[in-house]
Amino acid sequence: MGSHLMQRLNAFADAFSFFLLWLQNSPVILSLFAGLTLPFIVNLPREERKNAPFWLKSVACVSIFFFIFGTISPLTIQGLSYFFKLLDNNILFRIPLWIMTVTFTTAGLFFHIAARRVLAGEIDNLKHRIIKKTKLERNTRTDVRKVKELLPESIEYNPLDYIDLKKGAFIGLNKDDQPQYITIKEFKTQHAAIIGTTGSGKGVTATVLLYQAILAGEAVFVEDPKDDGWAPHILREACKKAGKKFTLINLNKLNFQLDLLADISHEQLEELFNAGFSLAKKGEASDFYRISDRRAARNTSAIYEKGMTLYDLFNTDFVQSLRQAAPAFFGELEEVALVNSINATNGFSLKEIFDEGGCCYIIGSTRNQKIISAQRMILTRLIQIAETRDRINSTPRTVAIFLDELKYHLSRPALEGLGTARDKVCIYSWLFRR
């Protein structure tokens, strides 16, 4: 029993001695392997080392072994020679050996880097060929060359063939080309954001919804800064069919059309100035200079008398005295006073559409700054009228406001009003590009 164990121990000792001698005699090949495998450790980020896969951790361990017994083998063997007499105890000072191990390690590093750059594309192609895609795959990420294949195909159809308020509000066709409807109650209480690329049919979709809103008896207001060529005619036909009034206001025309200040209060006029002239606080250093402009807006609102227009206000002695004290407010008021289309004495009142239903189509601008200011003031005025309606003793008419090219209509007071618009029986449709 004892002799058998001794034989095994002797065999193990002989094998270990042979292994140590092999390590001492093979530093060059081991240093080459060290150079080939070390980049696996170096290229791995520190935060990913703990979660690295098992094979990568194994390669890292083997790489460290090659580095110890290859690249720095003279130092390693010198240390082991103090414990194992069969090893060379003068190997540490062999300069040619150091040169060879370092050289082969460096060669391995360069070969690894070069091979990685050359073979990276081939490896990816091989993986791509091996992977078989399932037929159930859909809506996968791709590049712009193939994104059109993922989009639903557009078909030509006549929306009038599907519009039937008895079934609900028609909102389009589904993927099976079948009409989709929502209830009229839901249609009258939900906002809509229509988003799409240029030419994707956003305007057509919005016009179909507004057409049905007119037929449903809603008060429809459209602010269109780019002057759509077809929408006014379609909505006019809807008003004819519903027996409602259609009013077209072009803010770019010089004739007098709209009385923007009809039935307005002093507080509402002050809010109108703040919205149209962007006088609200913005959290910037320039807020300090807006204080005098807001004061001028407040004082100008106080001198308003029924029947006055923005043009009349601008020509009062008080406003003329603000030329130096509040030049920004004075200049802004001067610009909107020049917009004849909103300064009609006893002209069209927005409240008429609120009371009777129908459609008011307002054509604006995307470049003329005074027209853009007028657009913001009109939106704020619509919110004011919606808020002041009696919602206790009567059920006010649903108001649908459509804002084409949303960015040209927004101001801080308008945004705050939009947040509570649904409670005022007022719904919005926004249209913007993505």
Number of C-alpha atoms within 10 A of each C-alpha: 5 6 8 9 10 11 11 11 12 12 12 12 12 12 12 12 15 13 12 18 15 11 19 20 12 14 26 23 16 24 30 25 23 27 26 22 23 22 17 14 17 10 8 12 10 10 8 9 12 9 9 12 10 9 9 14 16 10 15 18 15 16 23 16 16 26 23 19 23 31 31 18 26 24 16 16 24 19 15 15 15 12 9 14 9 13 19 16 16 11 19 17 12 10 10 8 18 20 12 17 26 18 17 23 27 18 16 21 20 15 15 18 12 11 11 12 11 11 11 11 11 11 12 11 11 11 11 11 10 9 8 8 9 7 6 5 7 8 9 7 9 10 7 8 7 10 12 10 11 12 9 9 8 11 7 5 11 7 15 10 8 18 20 13 16 8 13 17 24 22 19 18 16 10 10 6 11 10 15 14 18 13 13 17 10 11 20 21 17 13 17 15 14 16 14 14 10 10 9 12 14 19 17 14 16 21 19 20 20 26 23 23 26 26 20 18 19 24 26 26 25 23 25 24 23 13 17 12 8 11 20 22 11 15 26 22 16 22 21 15 11 17 14 21 17 19 19 14 18 21 24 15 13 12 14 19 22 21 22 26 26 20 13 17 15 16 11 17 23 19 24 26 26 24 25 28 25 20 23 19 15 11 8 7 9 10 14 11 12 20 15 18 24 22 14 23 24 18 15 20 20 14 12 19 13 10 14 17 21 23 20 14 20 20 12 13 9 14 20 13 11 18 13 9 12 20 14 19 25 20 15 17 22 19 18 24 21 16 21 20 23 30 23 23 19 16 16 18 16 21 16 14 22 23 13 14 27 30 31 24 22 19 21 24 21 15 11 10 14 21 24 22 25 26 25 24 28 23 24 29 24 21 21 18 16 23 17 9 16 11 14 7 6 8 10 16 21 22 29 25 23 25 23 23 17 16 12 21 25 22 22 17 21 24 14 10 19 18 9 14 19 17 13 21 19 26 22 21 19 18 21 17 13 8
